[in-house]
Structures are given as C-alpha cells and as structure tokens.
Amino acid sequence: MMAQESLEIALIKYNKKTWCKSAFLGFFVGLAVIVPGISGSTVAIIFKLYDQFLYALGNLFKKFKQCFLFLLPILVGMVVGLLLGFITVKKLLEVLPFAIVCLFAGLMSGAFPAVKDELKGAERTTKRTVLFLLGLIIPVAIGCVSAILSSDSADGVVKDVFADVVWWHVVLSVAVGFVVGVTQIVPGLSASAFMMAIGWFSSLVNSISMTYWKANPAVFLVYGGFGIGLILGLLVFSKLLTYLFGKARHTAYSMIVGLSLGSIVSMFCNGDIIAVYTDWAKNGVAVLDVVLGVALFAIGVLGAYLLVRYQRKKDAEAQAEQNG
C-alpha cells in the first residue's frame, strides 16, 4: 500500500519563476539531441523536478489537463533547445568543438553533486554498487562504440543512411526513436552518442535542410517513425521509472548516479570528439581550442555548482518552513 501511495506525485502550480525553470529544463532536453553527453534529466534532478517530470509523462493520458499544463513549458524549452542546437551549437561545434564540449562537460560535472545528493543517507549494498558500476560503464561503452563506428570509410566521408529510404528504415526508426525517448528521461544516457553508435547521427542532422527535403522527401517517413518511437519511449519508460522509484528509490538511483558520471567521461570519448583528436594528430593541436576549453570547463563547473548550492539552500529553507 505504501509503495502505491508513493507513486502519486503532486505537480507544482506554475508562477512566472517556476514556469521559466521548467522551460530551462526543456531547453537542455532539446539540446541533448545535438551535444553528446548533455542530459536534460540531470537538470531536472537539480531543480527537483525529475519525479514530477516522470509522473507527468507517465500519466499524460490519465490526467491529461494537469500533466499537459506541467509539460507545456518543458515542451516550449525543448523546441528552443533543438532550434538553437541545430542553428548555433552545431556551428560552434564545427569551429571550436573541444571548447564547446568542455563547457557542457563542466556544466554536467558541476551539477553531479545534485544527482549524488539523491543517495544521501542510503546504505551501500553490493547490489547498489554493481548498479552504479554498470551505469558508469554503459555511456562510456556507447561513446567508444560511436567512436569506432563514426566513419564508414577510410577517407572520412560519412555515409548518408537515408539516401535511399526503404520500408525497413521506417520500421527501424521507430525502435531508434524509442531508445532516444528513453535517453531523454534517464540521466547519463546521451541521445546523440547512441545515434552516433548506430551510425544515424550525422545523417539525421545533415538531413535537416530544405534542399535535402526536396531531393529526398521520403525522409519524412523516417521522421514520422522516429517521432512515434520517441513518444512511446518517453511515455512507457517514465511510467516504469516512477514505479521503480516507488519500490526501490535508492537502488534505482545508484545506477542513475553511475550513468551521470559515465556520461561526463563519454563526452570526451565519442565519434565527434575522436574526429577532433584525429585532426590534431594530423595537423597539430588547436591551442586556442584547448585553452578556451579549459577555461570554459572551469566556468561550467563553477556556474553549475553555484546553481546546485542555490537550490540546496532553497530546499533547506522550504524544509525549515515546513517543520516550523
């Protein structure tokens, strides 16, 4: 009975400040599609919105109005994050790839204590330790696979997997979309790193152009299948995670903490960043990129950690008011 009650979660009532906070969360969810290692779910944990995010997704059809209104600013932020990712961040990654990755790695590193806080006071058992190590390994393994499979030919030209769309591309896109949906709600799993690992990332990103659409309109069938899979992944897995947190929260979070830590490592070991290292080996290290990267990493760590401390302070004040 107790576990069942714990599955019922009250969604916050928005004011201007909390609406913007949720939109900021959505922004990182959208950005995660472009930048390997970025996790919108980690931002949700920092803002203490993660459980509500999962609950709203898992109960969208059961309590549509309440859950939709909660998810609306997240959806708005997600669209902005996607657009900014495609228009701005993608360009910056082409010019200063290492520096931009360092910035986001710094943000994730500075935010890591907020994820670890979820295990405060939890007993360290063998099962939880194994889950933590498994979580640590998974994103690193995906990143390594994406690095190995990132280039399909010796001259570095990446094959366009959507150049000739056939029916199985559409079917496969549903499965790929489902996994990408899962990555959006499990901290530490990177959508872009996963798509790099299966050789879809570059093709998907490069297909977003009017010229490409006119030449290959069948790609919209792939987009449709991908979208269906994405929605299914979000709805199904959010429901599962909400259930698991109600049953064994600390045990489930042990793996999430490992995934979050492993995702930081994977940002420096994936298909895109390996291409940067390869270029350095051929043409020499880009000193400006490295120096700027170190500076941005430090800024990212400091900025994110100050945000974590601020949220901790707000939580402590809220707890004191509740107890007093």
Secondary structure as UniProt FT lines:
FT   HELIX           2..6
FT   HELIX           16..31
FT   TURN            32..34
FT   TURN            36..37
FT   HELIX           40..46
FT   TURN            47..48
FT   HELIX           50..58
FT   TURN            59..63
FT   HELIX           64..84
FT   HELIX           85..89
FT   HELIX           90..95
FT   HELIX           97..116
FT   HELIX           117..119
FT   TURN            120..121
FT   HELIX           126..149
FT   TURN            154..155
FT   TURN            161..164
FT   HELIX           167..185
FT   TURN            187..188
FT   HELIX           191..197
FT   TURN            198..199
FT   HELIX           201..206
FT   HELIX           210..215
FT   TURN            217..218
FT   HELIX           219..266
FT   TURN            267..268
FT   HELIX           271..283
FT   HELIX           287..323
//
